[in-house]
């Protein structure tokens, strides 16, 4: 775990990694430069050999990005973190840096559409064997991991149906098969689920979501132990360029400062909205881990400290019924983003998961009537009123 002198999370999110310049600024300094200069040629040579701590080039490392990385590592309890340009850059680089032809990957079937594309389309082009399983089925994991594997990849809760994977059990089986376990922790946020505590080896984030949380910038993060980062990730990162913009890192730092306040408000509002939807006669299905009706509610209580800011529900009438409800909303916006200050709603079958076949969506429970709602910072009563009007 990254050293933090015993400070609590709220303090770490404001103070960790802070390195003031000679001007003694209160907010973190923003270093937008691409390169750095050296006192002499010998210092430059030593920097490229890794023999000193000099910054070389912002594609490799940058002072502002470094503060973001140190702060997120302290929050997550990781030895090292590297910021990436996007969440998908984090997912792809975390997998690609360690895989080669002949390796085998086992993944949960319930993945975000672009993550599914990486596993099902890109990795096999490189001669990597990939296999999908029902992430909620431990027997399916056991069967898939009866043979050696190089990596296990999953998200929990899943996008969009909020299915959960038993992290401790899958990590144990993955390690027995020789695999590193990679967890996309976006829906839970680093506040409400700590995958390293359950045996995960690598955690990835789209910082675009809750960490920024205000619809401003793209960004991501990969967190792991020092050995993995230095042997596999950093060489790949340095030479392929998925690095994070210093400006975006600075924005993310501002987001981290308010993350606990925002996520607590959003999660409380999400539970209120989920309970309203569950009691509405027009709703066929509601999926939210904080509801007792969720099939894995007990696992959510063991594994998570909170229940996410997203809820999915199904309305009758398929695509036409879903579109009718969404188009009738006045406060909630239609958008595929999530974790934002503004409440956003989308139709997964025609947006985030539209690349999947109808058969693949059916396996995940993503019917044409399913709608995903990301609850923002509005008052819960106003969101409920908006949904009530639309559903009526």
Residue pairs with C-beta under 8 A, 6 or more apart in sequence:
1 77
1 78
1 79
2 70
2 73
2 74
2 76
2 77
2 78
2 79
3 74
4 12
4 16
4 74
7 15
7 16
9 75
9 191
9 260
10 260
12 71
12 74
12 75
13 71
13 75
13 256
13 257
13 259
13 260
14 257
16 70
16 71
16 74
16 75
17 66
17 67
17 68
17 69
17 70
17 71
17 74
18 28
18 67
19 28
19 29
19 63
19 66
19 67
20 29
21 29
23 29
27 254
28 64
28 67
28 250
28 253
29 63
29 64
30 64
30 246
30 247
30 250
31 58
31 62
31 63
31 64
31 246
32 246
32 247
33 58
33 246
34 57
34 58
34 59
35 56
35 57
35 58
36 54
36 55
36 56
36 57
38 44
38 47
38 54
43 52
43 54
44 54
46 52
46 54
47 54
47 55
47 56
48 56
55 61
55 62
55 63
58 65
58 243
58 246
59 238
59 241
59 243
60 238
60 243
62 243
62 244
62 246
62 249
63 246
64 246
64 247
64 249
64 250
64 253
65 83
65 243
65 244
65 246
65 249
67 249
67 253
68 83
68 244
68 249
68 250
68 252
68 253
68 256
69 80
69 81
69 82
69 83
69 221
70 81
71 253
71 256
72 78
72 81
72 83
72 190
72 205
72 207
72 211
72 221
72 223
72 256
73 79
73 80
73 81
73 223
75 190
75 191
75 256
76 190
76 194
76 196
76 203
76 223
77 194
77 196
77 197
78 196
78 203
78 223
78 224
78 225
79 224
79 225
79 226
79 229
80 223
80 224
80 225
80 226
80 229
80 230
81 221
81 222
81 223
82 221
82 222
82 229
82 233
82 234
82 237
83 207
83 219
83 220
83 221
83 243
83 244
83 249
83 252
84 90
84 93
84 219
84 220
84 221
84 222
84 237
84 242
84 243
84 244
85 218
85 219
85 220
85 242
85 243
85 244
85 245
85 248
86 206
86 208
86 218
86 219
86 220
86 242
87 186
87 204
87 205
87 206
87 207
87 208
87 209
87 218
87 219
87 220
88 114
88 115
88 118
88 206
88 220
89 220
89 242
90 204
90 205
90 206
90 220
90 221
90 222
90 242
91 114
91 115
91 118
91 184
91 204
91 220
92 118
92 122
92 242
93 222
93 233
93 236
93 237
93 240
93 242
94 182
94 202
94 204
94 222
94 224
94 233
95 105
95 118
95 123
95 151
95 153
95 182
96 236
97 232
97 233
97 235
97 236
97 237
98 150
98 151
98 180
98 228
98 232
98 233
99 105
99 123
99 126
99 128
99 150
99 151
100 126
100 127
100 128
101 126
101 127
101 128
102 127
102 128
102 129
103 128
103 129
103 149
103 150
103 151
104 128
104 129
104 130
104 131
104 147
104 148
104 149
104 150
105 119
105 123
105 128
105 129
105 130
105 131
105 149
105 150
105 151
105 152
105 153
106 130
106 131
106 132
106 133
106 141
106 144
106 145
106 149
106 151
106 152
106 153
106 174
106 177
106 179
107 119
107 130
107 131
107 132
107 133
107 152
107 153
107 154
108 132
108 133
108 134
108 135
108 153
108 154
108 155
108 156
108 158
108 165
109 116
109 132
109 133
109 134
109 135
109 360
109 363
109 364
110 134
110 135
110 155
110 158
110 159
110 161
110 163
110 364
111 119
111 153
111 154
111 155
111 158
111 159
111 184
112 155
112 159
112 184
112 352
112 353
113 352
113 353
113 354
113 355
113 356
115 153
115 155
115 184
116 353
116 355
116 356
116 360
117 355
119 130
119 132
119 153
120 130
120 132
123 130
124 130
131 144
133 140
133 141
133 143
133 144
134 140
134 363
135 141
135 154
135 156
135 158
135 163
135 164
135 165
135 170
136 163
136 164
136 165
136 295
136 296
138 166
138 169
138 170
138 173
141 169
141 170
141 173
142 173
145 152
145 173
145 174
145 176
145 177
145 179
146 177
147 177
148 177
148 178
148 179
149 174
149 177
149 178
149 179
150 178
150 179
150 180
151 179
151 180
151 181
151 182
152 170
152 171
152 174
152 177
152 179
152 180
152 181
152 182
153 182
153 184
154 165
154 170
154 181
154 182
154 183
154 184
155 165
155 183
155 184
155 185
155 186
155 187
156 163
156 164
156 165
156 167
156 183
156 185
156 187
156 188
156 193
156 303
157 163
157 164
157 187
157 188
157 289
157 300
157 308
157 310
158 164
158 165
158 187
158 364
159 186
159 187
159 348
159 352
159 372
160 310
160 312
160 348
160 352
160 353
160 366
160 370
160 372
161 287
161 312
161 364
161 365
161 366
161 370
162 187
162 287
162 288
162 289
162 294
162 308
162 310
162 311
162 312
163 287
163 296
164 289
164 296
164 299
164 300
164 303
166 299
166 303
167 183
167 195
167 198
167 199
167 200
167 303
168 198
168 199
168 303
170 181
171 181
171 198
171 199
171 200
171 201
172 199
174 180
174 181
175 181
175 199
180 201
180 202
180 228
181 195
181 199
181 200
181 201
181 202
182 200
182 201
182 202
182 203
182 204
183 195
183 200
183 202
183 203
183 204
184 204
184 205
185 193
185 195
185 203
185 204
185 205
186 205
186 206
186 209
186 210
186 339
187 308
187 310
188 304
188 306
188 308
189 210
189 259
189 263
189 306
189 308
189 309
189 339
190 203
190 205
191 259
191 260
191 263
191 305
191 306
192 263
192 267
192 304
192 305
192 306
192 307
192 308
193 303
193 304
193 305
195 203
196 203
196 223
198 303
201 224
201 225
201 228
202 222
202 223
202 224
202 228
203 222
203 223
203 224
204 220
204 221
204 222
204 223
205 211
205 220
205 221
205 223
206 219
206 220
207 219
207 220
207 221
207 252
207 255
208 217
208 218
208 219
208 220
208 337
208 339
209 337
209 338
209 339
209 340
210 255
210 259
210 262
210 263
210 309
210 339
211 219
211 221
211 252
211 255
211 256
211 259
211 339
212 219
212 251
212 252
212 255
213 255
213 258
213 259
213 262
213 339
213 340
213 341
214 255
214 340
214 341
215 337
215 340
215 341
215 342
216 251
217 245
217 247
217 248
217 251
217 252
218 248
219 244
219 245
219 248
219 249
219 251
219 252
220 244
222 229
222 233
224 233
237 243
262 341
262 377
263 306
263 309
264 306
265 377
266 309
266 375
266 376
266 377
267 290
267 306
267 307
267 308
267 309
268 380
269 309
269 375
269 376
269 377
269 378
269 379
269 380
269 383
270 288
270 290
270 307
270 308
270 309
270 310
270 311
270 375
271 288
271 290
271 291
271 307
272 380
272 384
273 311
273 373
273 375
273 380
273 383
273 384
273 387
274 286
274 288
274 290
274 291
274 311
275 291
276 384
276 387
276 388
277 283
277 286
277 311
277 313
277 387
278 286
278 291
278 293
280 388
280 391
282 315
282 316
282 391
282 392
283 313
283 314
283 315
283 391
284 313
284 314
284 315
284 316
284 369
285 313
285 314
285 370
286 293
286 311
286 312
286 313
286 314
287 294
287 311
287 312
287 313
288 294
288 307
288 308
288 310
288 311
288 312
289 296
289 297
289 300
289 304
289 307
289 308
290 297
290 300
290 306
290 307
290 308
291 297
294 300
300 307
309 338
309 339
309 374
309 375
310 338
310 372
310 373
310 374
310 375
311 372
311 373
311 375
312 348
312 370
312 371
312 372
312 373
313 370
313 371
313 373
314 367
314 369
314 370
314 371
315 321
315 322
315 325
315 369
315 371
315 391
316 369
317 324
317 369
318 367
318 368
318 369
319 347
319 349
319 350
319 368
319 369
321 369
322 347
322 368
322 369
322 370
322 371
323 347
325 371
325 390
325 391
326 334
326 345
326 347
326 371
326 390
327 334
328 389
328 390
329 345
329 386
329 387
329 389
329 390
330 386
330 389
331 343
331 378
331 382
331 383
331 385
331 386
332 343
332 344
332 345
332 373
332 383
332 386
332 387
333 342
333 343
333 344
333 345
334 344
334 345
334 346
335 344
335 345
335 346
336 344
336 346
336 351
336 352
337 344
337 374
338 344
338 372
338 374
339 374
340 374
340 376
341 376
341 377
342 376
342 377
342 378
343 373
343 374
343 375
343 376
343 378
343 383
344 373
344 374
344 376
345 371
345 372
345 373
345 374
346 352
346 371
346 372
347 370
347 371
347 372
348 354
348 361
348 366
348 370
348 371
348 372
349 361
349 366
349 367
349 368
349 370
352 372
353 361
353 364
353 366
356 364
356 366
361 367
375 383
